[in-house]
Amino acid sequence: YEMTSSLVGSEMCIRDRVGIGWGYVSYHEHSWEALTTRISAPEGQRVNLKLQDGTEVWLNSGAELEYPSLFAGDTRRVRLAGEAFFDVSHDASKPFVVETFACRVEVLGTRFNVNADVQHSGFSTTLLRGSVRLTSLEDSRQQVVLKPDEKAVFENGKLTLHRADDPNEYLWVKGLISISGLDFKEVIHRMEHCYGVRINLNVAPIPTLEAMGKLRISDGIEHALGILQRNCKFNYMYNHETCLLYTSDAADD
C-alpha cells in the first residue's frame, strides 16, 4: 500500500490509504471482509482520512474506525466506536453502512455525525445533508429515517427523534469548540471529549457562563481553561490525564 500523511495543528490528515503518525493503524483478517484497516484517533487529537470510495471521515478524540481495503459486494460497510463525521461519496447501487454497538446507520450519499460512546452506552446520529436510516441492533423493528437537521438518540433501548438546533456542536471537525450559548457543564463536557481527559467538578455553585466565541483545540486544554476563568471563578489542577476544577473554599477542605 502507498501511505502518505500530513499533520495540521493537532489533526492527522490521511490520504489515499492510511497515514503513519499519531494514529494507531493495524491490518488484520476479519470474517466480514478479507482484509480490514483499523484507525484510532489518539486522545486529544483528531484524524481525517479518505476511504477507497472517496468517502471522507473525521474521527474525534479516542474514536476508532474499522474499514475494508476494498469495498466488495453490494454494501460499503465500516465499524465505528466513538465519534466520527462522515461525508459519504454517493453511490446509489452500493449503500454505505456504519455499524456501531447500538445501531446500524445506512446511507447513500450524505453528511452526518455519529457518536457511539461504548463506555457510557451513549449513541446519537445527526444528519446535516441527505438521508439516513437507523436500525436498533437490540430490536430491528425500531427504525428511524432522519431528515436534514434531525438528531436520533438511543436511550434506554429506544430510538428518539430530536431537532438538531446547534450546528456549532460539530465544529470539532475544524478543530474548534464553540462555547456560545452553552452553560458551564456543557462546555466542560465538550472539552472532556475533545481533549481526551476526565474533568472532575468540585465547584459549588456551578459557575454561570455568559461567554461567546470559539476555543481552538490545538491551543491546549490549559489555554481553554484560562479563557473560561476570565468569565467565571474557579481554580484547577491538571496532570495530563485528569483535571480537577474547584472553588477556593473546596481547595481548603
Secondary structure as the mmCIF struct_conf table of DSSP 4:
data_model
#
loop_
_struct_conf.conf_type_id
_struct_conf.id
_struct_conf.beg_label_comp_id
_struct_conf.beg_label_asym_id
_struct_conf.beg_label_seq_id
_struct_conf.end_label_comp_id
_struct_conf.end_label_asym_id
_struct_conf.end_label_seq_id
STRN STRN1 THR A 4 VAL A 8
TURN_TY1_P TURN_TY1_P1 GLY A 9 SER A 10
STRN STRN2 GLU A 11 ARG A 15
BEND BEND1 ASP A 16 ARG A 17
BEND BEND2 GLY A 21 GLY A 23
STRN STRN3 TYR A 24 HIS A 30
TURN_TY1_P TURN_TY1_P2 SER A 31 TRP A 32
STRN STRN4 GLU A 33 SER A 40
HELX_LH_PP_P HELX_LH_PP_P1 ALA A 41 PRO A 42
TURN_TY1_P TURN_TY1_P3 GLU A 43 GLY A 44
STRN STRN5 ARG A 46 LYS A 50
TURN_TY1_P TURN_TY1_P4 GLN A 52 ASP A 53
BEND BEND3 GLY A 54 GLY A 54
STRN STRN6 GLU A 56 LEU A 59
HELX_LH_PP_P HELX_LH_PP_P2 ASN A 60 ASN A 60
TURN_TY1_P TURN_TY1_P5 SER A 61 GLY A 62
STRN STRN7 GLU A 64 PRO A 68
BEND BEND4 SER A 69 LEU A 70
TURN_TY1_P TURN_TY1_P6 GLY A 73 ASP A 74
STRN STRN8 ARG A 76 ASP A 87
HELX_LH_PP_P HELX_LH_PP_P3 VAL A 88 HIS A 90
TURN_TY1_P TURN_TY1_P7 ALA A 92 SER A 93
BEND BEND5 LYS A 94 LYS A 94
STRN STRN9 PHE A 96 GLU A 99
BEND BEND6 PHE A 101 ALA A 102
STRN STRN10 CYS A 103 VAL A 107
BEND BEND7 LEU A 108 GLY A 109
STRN STRN11 ARG A 111 ASP A 117
TURN_TY1_P TURN_TY1_P8 VAL A 118 SER A 121
STRN STRN12 GLY A 122 ARG A 129
BEND BEND8 GLY A 130 GLY A 130
STRN STRN13 VAL A 132 SER A 136
BEND BEND9 LEU A 137 GLU A 138
TURN_TY1_P TURN_TY1_P9 SER A 140 ARG A 141
STRN STRN14 GLN A 143 LEU A 146
TURN_TY1_P TURN_TY1_P10 PRO A 148 ASP A 149
STRN STRN15 GLU A 150 GLU A 155
TURN_TY1_P TURN_TY1_P11 ASN A 156 GLY A 157
STRN STRN16 LYS A 158 ARG A 163
HELX_RH_3T_P HELX_RH_3T_P1 PRO A 167 LYS A 174
TURN_TY1_P TURN_TY1_P12 GLY A 175 GLY A 175
STRN STRN17 LEU A 176 SER A 178
TURN_TY1_P TURN_TY1_P13 SER A 180 GLY A 181
HELX_RH_AL_P HELX_RH_AL_P1 PHE A 184 TYR A 195
TURN_TY1_P TURN_TY1_P14 GLY A 196 GLY A 196
STRN STRN18 ARG A 198 ASN A 202
BEND BEND10 ALA A 204 PRO A 205
HELX_LH_PP_P HELX_LH_PP_P4 ILE A 206 THR A 208
BEND BEND11 GLY A 213 GLY A 213
STRN STRN19 LYS A 214 ARG A 216
HELX_RH_3T_P HELX_RH_3T_P2 ILE A 217 ASP A 219
HELX_RH_AL_P HELX_RH_AL_P2 ILE A 221 GLN A 229
TURN_TY1_P TURN_TY1_P15 ARG A 230 ASN A 231
BEND BEND12 CYS A 232 CYS A 232
STRN STRN20 ASN A 235 TYR A 238
BEND BEND13 HIS A 240 GLU A 241
STRN STRN21 THR A 242 TYR A 246
HELX_RH_AL_P HELX_RH_AL_P3 SER A 248 ASP A 252
#
